Structure formats: C-alpha cells, structure tokens
C-alpha cells in the first residue's frame, strides 16, 4: 500500500509545490503495521501533508524480524521513518517530534516552550506509560509470564493502568476538541491507544469515544 500519486499531486499543487513532484526520491518511506501504534504516526503524516510511501511491515507475520528490516532498524519494531537522505528515524515520540519541527505549518506542537513541554510530557506518558506498562500487559500477558493465573493478574494490572489513563485523558480533554486546543502529537498518541480498547478490554469514557471518532475522521478524509 502506498499513497496515490494522484492524491499527492493534488496536495502538492494545492500547496504550490509542483516542483517537488519531480522525483520519487523526495518521498519518505514509512514502515507501518496496521493496527499498531504506527497508526498514530500515519495520522501525523497526513496532518502534515507529507509525501511518503507506506512500507508494509506486518507484526502479525513477523515482518519486523526479517533480516532486511533488521538491517534497516535493528530494534525490530515499528514505526520507522526513512528520510529522503537515507536517515532512519525510530521511536514514536522521536518521529512525532521530527514531523512537528519539520512541518511547522501543521502546528503539531504549540508555539510556547511551556506549552510544548506539556504536550511532550503527555505524549511520553501515553507512549511509555499507558502503552508500554498498560496496554502491552493487558493485550499480551503471555509474553511476560507463563502461568495462567499470573497472566490473568498481569492483564488486570494492565487494564487498571489504561483505565486510569483514560480517565486522565478525559479530564485533560474536558470540553475541548483536542487535548491541548489544536490537534497535536499528543492527540495522535491518544488516537492509537483508544483504538485498542477492545483488545485491552477497557471501555473509555463516552467523551473519549466521540473524540476518537473525530480523530479517525481526520484520517479518513480524502
């Protein structure tokens, strides 16, 4: 799967950037597994209007453990973003931050330092806390313990972490459209986490459900 050239051409023309269409080398390569946390980066790439090609890296089939992919990203996970010069970016917050700074017109981070730090802090908490120490335990306890009872206990612990996190996100959202006013990288992180609700086994507050659907609509826009 890749972004259609027609769609990219229309986007570039609308931005007055037709000269950038000359070569495919100007495209970034985005290593993505559907249903994974890389869905959040996909949302950011679209928000930026970036020119990119999706490189399918299906975690379910073990594509992330393939020798070719490991040569590109020895960490063996997604997302990864290859820049036109061959540089490979890894780690969700790093890729998100790079996109925000490279495409300032997308306003994925607020202008003030204090506000930017607040967005980064929540983003990091979602990715490193609610995801890695919550949803992972809830969805895949068997990766960490073999005993069935221990797996159930670890799953419950992960669910509690996510449930607490959902409540925190709901408080942060309040009556706003986004977590910090305008759409930011924190919203993209929250987007992928909420999308896992069925796999985690935790229902988010109704306001987060509506918020998630608004974010999903952004991604589905033509």
VENCOR-V205217 format. One record per residue. N is the residue number from 0. RES is the residue in one small letter. D_FIRST is the distance of its C-alpha to the first C-alpha in whole Angstrom. Layout:
BEGIN
n res d_first
N RES D_FIRST
N RES D_FIRST
END
This chain:
BEGIN
n res d_first
0 x 0
1 x 4
2 x 7
3 x 9
4 x 12
5 x 14
6 x 14
7 x 14
8 x 17
9 x 19
10 x 18
11 x 20
12 x 22
13 x 23
14 x 24
15 x 26
16 x 24
17 x 23
18 x 25
19 x 22
20 x 19
21 x 21
22 x 19
23 x 15
24 x 17
25 x 18
26 x 14
27 x 14
28 x 11
29 x 11
30 x 11
31 x 10
32 x 11
33 x 11
34 x 14
35 x 16
36 x 18
37 x 15
38 x 14
39 x 17
40 x 16
41 x 13
42 x 15
43 x 17
44 x 15
45 x 15
46 x 19
47 x 19
48 x 17
49 x 16
50 x 14
51 x 11
52 x 8
53 x 6
54 x 7
55 x 7
56 x 11
57 x 12
58 x 16
59 x 17
60 x 16
61 x 18
62 x 15
63 x 17
64 x 20
65 x 19
66 x 21
67 x 18
68 x 17
69 x 21
70 x 22
71 x 19
72 x 20
73 x 23
74 x 23
75 x 20
76 x 19
77 x 16
78 x 15
79 x 16
80 x 15
81 x 16
82 x 18
83 x 19
84 x 22
85 x 20
86 x 22
87 x 20
88 x 20
89 x 21
90 x 22
91 x 21
92 x 24
93 x 24
94 x 20
95 x 21
96 x 25
97 x 23
98 x 21
99 x 24
100 x 26
101 x 24
102 x 24
103 x 27
104 x 27
105 x 24
106 x 27
107 x 25
108 x 29
109 x 32
110 x 35
111 x 37
112 x 37
113 x 39
114 x 36
115 x 33
116 x 35
117 x 35
118 x 31
119 x 30
120 x 33
121 x 31
122 x 28
123 x 29
124 x 31
125 x 28
126 x 26
127 x 29
128 x 31
129 x 29
130 x 26
131 x 28
132 x 31
133 x 30
134 x 27
135 x 27
136 x 30
137 x 30
138 x 27
139 x 27
140 x 31
141 x 31
142 x 30
143 x 33
144 x 36
145 x 37
146 x 39
147 x 39
148 x 41
149 x 40
150 x 36
151 x 37
152 x 39
153 x 36
154 x 34
155 x 36
156 x 37
157 x 33
158 x 33
159 x 36
160 x 34
161 x 31
162 x 34
163 x 36
164 x 33
165 x 32
166 x 36
167 x 35
168 x 32
169 x 34
170 x 37
171 x 35
172 x 33
173 x 37
174 x 37
175 x 34
176 x 31
177 x 29
178 x 31
179 x 32
180 x 33
181 x 30
182 x 26
183 x 26
184 x 24
185 x 26
186 x 25
187 x 21
188 x 23
189 x 24
190 x 21
191 x 20
192 x 23
193 x 24
194 x 21
195 x 22
196 x 26
197 x 26
198 x 25
199 x 27
200 x 30
201 x 31
202 x 31
203 x 31
204 x 34
205 x 33
206 x 33
207 x 30
208 x 28
209 x 28
210 x 27
211 x 24
212 x 23
213 x 24
214 x 21
215 x 19
216 x 20
217 x 19
218 x 15
219 x 15
220 x 17
221 x 16
END
